[in-house]
Amino acid sequence: MNRREFIVSSLAATAGVALGRRAWAQQPPAASPFVFTPLRRDVGIFTGRGGTIGWLAGKDALAVVDTQFPDTAVVCLKGIPGIAGRTIDATINTHHHLDHTGGNGVFRAASKALVAHANVPKLQFEAAKRAEQGAKVDPAAAVAAQVYADTTFPDVWRRELGSEIVTAEFRGPAHTGGDAAVHFEKANVVHMGDLVFNRMYPYVDRPGGASIRGWIKALEDSAAAYPEDALFVFGHGNPRFGVTGKRSDLLVMRDFLGAALEHVQGEIAAGHDKPAVVALENMPGFPDFHAPLPNRLGMVLGAAFDELTAPKA
């Protein structure tokens, strides 16, 4: 393992609070099999360790959505059907968390462009600095280990890639301050990144610009924006439900977030403080989300409490 890989591994192991460790920690461990799953047309997914990677592997174009970590990125890059000897037209990050950008260096070297929302490089930089402080690594090492997008967009990025059309769209602060949903239009597959944790308590990254209210709106807007028969890909999923689904799964996620906000608002109105609010271990009405984990729901409720009690600008 070289110094760069050691830095990345150290950050992922010890300082992932700001970089999304709470999200990828729910995924299968590294020893689990890596799986390439074709979905529709030339689009498929790779599941390994970290956020689900999407791929387009057509005769006339290649694209990748998210990059996991350096080691899993290498496995994915070698295994995408028909990729040998070819250059990827675009690698797209759905947001800045390490389990979605940690393999950027691997894919950037094989790609014409690395694409993300305009907020993502800054959020990567800030999260890496926080991780640097938490992990006590060599000063600036965490920042130096990042590979940032060279192509950014404020609202929408759209390209014809061979016979496919790929669109990435930002719908405002949600899971972070820079989430993009990526639509393979001809295949009618939408990669939602971490806008959906399928039947799992999610990670709400307030230091990274998250807004639960905005997240609810982003899910509603996404459900309305895409065709009814679209197939959705999720960054993470309860093993019983998986990382692909339908429009209705977006609305389940929306309903959970709405219930969390409503619950916390009621607790605040009743005069309960934050420690009392975050003590709830499972959200009533959402049994599919329950899991034997550290109080993940408490983190969501704590973020809701902070959002609802934050001074108005």
C-alpha positions in Angstrom: 0.0 0.0 0.0 1.5 3.4 -1.0 1.3 6.5 1.1 -1.7 7.9 -0.9 -3.7 4.7 -0.4 -2.8 4.6 3.3 -4.1 8.2 3.7 -7.4 7.4 2.0 -7.8 4.1 3.9 -7.0 5.9 7.2 -9.6 8.6 6.5 -12.2 6.1 5.6 -11.6 4.0 8.7 -11.3 6.8 11.3 -12.8 10.0 10.1 -15.8 9.2 8.0 -18.3 11.3 9.9 -17.8 14.2 7.6 -17.2 12.1 4.5 -20.0 9.7 4.6 -18.7 6.8 6.7 -22.1 6.5 8.3 -23.5 5.8 4.9 -21.1 3.2 3.6 -20.6 1.4 6.9 -24.0 -0.3 6.2 -22.7 -1.9 3.0 -21.3 -5.4 2.7 -17.6 -5.7 3.9 -14.8 -5.8 1.4 -14.6 -9.6 1.5 -18.1 -9.8 0.0 -18.4 -10.6 -3.7 -18.4 -7.7 -6.2 -21.4 -7.9 -8.5 -22.1 -6.4 -11.9 -25.8 -6.3 -12.7 -27.1 -5.2 -16.1 -30.4 -3.2 -15.8 -31.7 -1.8 -19.0 -30.3 -1.3 -22.5 -26.5 -0.7 -21.8 -26.9 0.5 -18.3 -26.0 -1.5 -15.2 -24.7 -1.2 -11.6 -21.7 -2.4 -9.6 -22.1 -3.2 -5.9 -19.1 -3.7 -3.7 -18.2 -1.4 -0.8 -19.7 2.0 -0.7 -22.3 3.8 -2.7 -23.7 1.9 -5.7 -21.8 2.6 -8.9 -23.8 3.0 -12.1 -22.4 2.4 -15.6 -23.2 2.9 -19.2 -21.4 0.5 -21.5 -22.6 1.0 -25.0 -20.7 0.3 -28.3 -20.4 4.0 -28.9 -20.0 5.5 -25.3 -19.0 4.8 -21.8 -20.1 6.6 -18.6 -19.8 5.9 -14.8 -21.7 7.3 -11.9 -19.8 7.4 -8.6 -16.5 5.7 -7.8 -16.6 4.1 -4.3 -13.0 3.6 -3.0 -9.7 3.1 -4.7 -9.6 -0.6 -4.3 -13.2 -1.2 -5.4 -12.9 1.3 -8.2 -10.1 -0.8 -9.7 -12.3 -3.9 -9.6 -15.2 -2.0 -11.2 -13.0 -0.4 -13.9 -11.7 -3.8 -14.9 -15.1 -5.5 -14.9 -17.5 -3.1 -16.7 -18.5 -5.0 -19.9 -16.7 -4.0 -23.0 -14.5 -1.4 -21.3 -11.1 -2.9 -22.1 -8.9 -0.5 -24.1 -11.5 2.3 -24.2 -11.8 5.7 -22.6 -14.8 6.6 -20.4 -16.6 9.6 -21.8 -17.7 10.9 -18.4 -17.4 9.9 -14.8 -20.1 11.7 -12.7 -20.1 12.1 -8.9 -23.6 12.3 -7.4 -22.2 14.1 -4.3 -19.0 14.6 -2.3 -18.9 11.7 0.2 -15.9 9.5 0.3 -17.7 6.3 -0.5 -18.8 8.0 -3.8 -15.7 9.9 -4.7 -12.8 7.9 -3.1 -12.2 6.1 -6.4 -12.1 9.3 -8.4 -8.3 9.0 -9.0 -8.8 5.6 -10.6 -11.6 6.6 -12.9 -10.3 10.1 -13.7 -7.2 8.6 -15.3 -9.5 6.6 -17.6 -12.0 9.3 -18.3 -12.3 12.4 -20.6 -14.1 14.3 -17.8 -15.0 14.1 -14.1 -18.3 15.8 -13.6 -20.1 17.0 -10.5 -22.4 19.8 -9.2 -20.5 23.0 -8.6 -20.7 22.7 -4.8 -19.0 19.2 -4.8 -15.3 20.2 -5.0 -15.7 22.7 -2.2 -17.6 20.2 0.0 -14.9 17.6 -0.7 -12.2 20.0 0.3 -14.0 21.1 3.5 -14.9 17.5 4.5 -11.3 16.4 3.9 -10.0 19.1 6.2 -12.4 18.0 8.9 -11.3 14.4 8.4 -7.6 15.5 8.5 -8.2 17.1 11.9 -10.1 14.1 13.3 -7.6 11.5 12.0 -4.5 13.5 12.9 -2.8 12.6 9.6 -0.1 14.6 7.9 -1.2 18.2 7.5 -2.9 18.7 4.1 -2.7 15.0 3.3 -6.4 14.5 3.4 -6.9 17.3 0.9 -4.1 16.1 -1.3 -5.7 12.7 -1.4 -8.8 14.1 -3.0 -9.5 14.1 -6.8 -11.9 16.8 -7.7 -14.3 17.2 -10.7 -12.8 19.2 -13.6 -16.3 19.8 -15.1 -19.0 21.3 -12.9 -22.5 22.6 -13.4 -24.9 24.8 -11.4 -28.2 23.2 -12.2 -28.2 20.8 -15.2 -25.5 18.9 -17.1 -26.7 17.1 -20.3 -24.8 15.3 -23.0 -25.4 13.0 -25.8 -23.0 10.0 -25.3 -23.3 7.9 -28.3 -26.8 6.6 -28.6 -27.6 7.5 -25.0 -28.4 10.9 -23.4 -27.2 11.5 -19.9 -28.5 14.3 -17.7 -27.4 15.2 -14.2 -29.6 17.6 -12.3 -29.3 19.4 -9.0 -32.6 20.1 -7.1 -31.3 22.0 -4.1 -29.7 21.1 -0.8 -30.9 17.7 0.4 -28.7 14.8 1.7 -25.8 17.3 1.1 -25.5 20.7 -0.5 -24.5 19.2 -3.9 -26.6 16.1 -4.7 -27.3 15.3 -8.4 -29.7 12.7 -9.8 -28.3 11.2 -13.1 -30.8 10.1 -15.8 -29.9 7.7 -18.6 -32.7 8.9 -20.8 -33.0 6.2 -23.4 -32.5 3.4 -20.9 -34.9 5.3 -18.5 -32.7 4.6 -15.5 -32.1 7.2 -12.8 -29.2 7.0 -10.4 -30.4 8.9 -7.3 -27.1 8.7 -5.3 -27.8 9.1 -1.6 -31.0 10.9 -2.1 -32.5 7.5 -1.3 -31.3 5.1 1.4 -33.8 2.4 0.5 -35.6 1.4 3.7 -32.6 2.6 5.8 -32.2 5.4 8.3 -30.1 7.9 6.2 -27.1 10.0 6.9 -28.0 13.8 7.1 -24.8 15.7 6.5 -25.6 19.1 8.0 -21.9 20.2 7.9 -22.0 19.3 4.2 -25.1 21.5 3.5 -27.9 19.1 4.1 -31.5 20.2 4.5 -34.2 17.8 5.4 -36.9 20.1 4.1 -34.9 20.5 0.9 -34.5 16.7 0.7 -38.2 16.2 0.9 -38.7 18.6 -2.0 -35.9 17.1 -4.0 -37.6 13.7 -3.7 -41.0 15.0 -4.7 -39.5 16.9 -7.6 -37.6 13.8 -8.8 -40.7 11.6 -8.5 -42.6 14.1 -10.7 -39.7 14.7 -13.2 -39.1 11.2 -14.5 -41.3 8.8 -16.5 -43.6 6.6 -14.4 -41.8 3.4 -15.5 -38.3 4.7 -14.7 -36.0 2.3 -12.9 -34.2 4.0 -10.0 -30.8 3.2 -8.5 -30.1 4.1 -4.9 -26.8 4.8 -3.2 -27.6 2.4 -0.3 -30.3 -0.1 0.5 -31.6 -2.5 3.1 -30.5 -5.9 1.9 -34.1 -7.0 1.9 -35.1 -4.3 -0.5 -31.9 -3.8 -2.5 -30.5 -0.7 -4.4 -32.9 -0.5 -7.2 -36.6 0.3 -7.2 -39.5 2.4 -8.4 -40.9 5.9 -8.0 -42.9 4.7 -5.0 -39.6 4.0 -3.2 -38.7 7.7 -3.5 -42.0 8.6 -1.8 -41.3 6.1 1.0 -38.1 8.0 1.6 -39.9 11.3 1.5 -42.5 10.0 3.9 -39.9 8.9 6.4 -38.1 12.3 6.3 -41.5 14.1 6.7 -42.4 11.9 9.7 -39.0 12.6 11.3 -39.5 16.4 10.9 -43.0 16.2 12.2 -42.0 14.1 15.2 -39.2 16.4 16.2 -41.4 19.5 15.8 -43.9 17.9 18.2 -41.1 17.1 20.7 -39.8 20.7 20.5 -43.4 22.0 21.0 -43.6 19.8 24.1 -40.5 21.4 25.6 -38.2 18.4 25.1 -34.5 19.1 24.7 -32.2 17.5 22.0 -30.9 14.6 24.2 -34.5 13.5 24.8 -35.4 13.8 21.2 -32.5 11.8 19.9 -33.1 8.9 22.4 -35.8 7.4 20.1 -34.4 4.2 18.7 -36.9 3.5 15.9 -39.4 5.6 14.1 -43.0 4.4 14.5 -44.7 3.5 11.3 -41.5 2.6 9.4 -40.6 -0.9 10.5 -38.7 -1.7 7.3 -36.1 1.0 8.4 -35.4 -0.6 11.7 -31.9 -2.1 12.1 -29.7 -3.3 15.0 -27.3 -0.4 14.6 -26.0 2.4 16.9 -28.6 5.0 17.2 -28.7 6.0 13.5 -32.2 7.3 13.9 -30.9 9.6 16.7 -28.5 11.2 14.2 -31.4 11.9 11.8 -33.6 13.3 14.7 -30.6 15.4 15.9 -30.2 16.9 12.5 -33.9 17.6 12.3 -33.7 19.3 15.7 -30.8 21.5 14.6 -32.6 22.4 11.4 -35.8 23.3 13.1 -34.2 25.3 15.9 -31.6 27.1 13.7 -31.8 30.9 13.8 -33.7 32.2 10.8 -31.4 34.0 8.3 
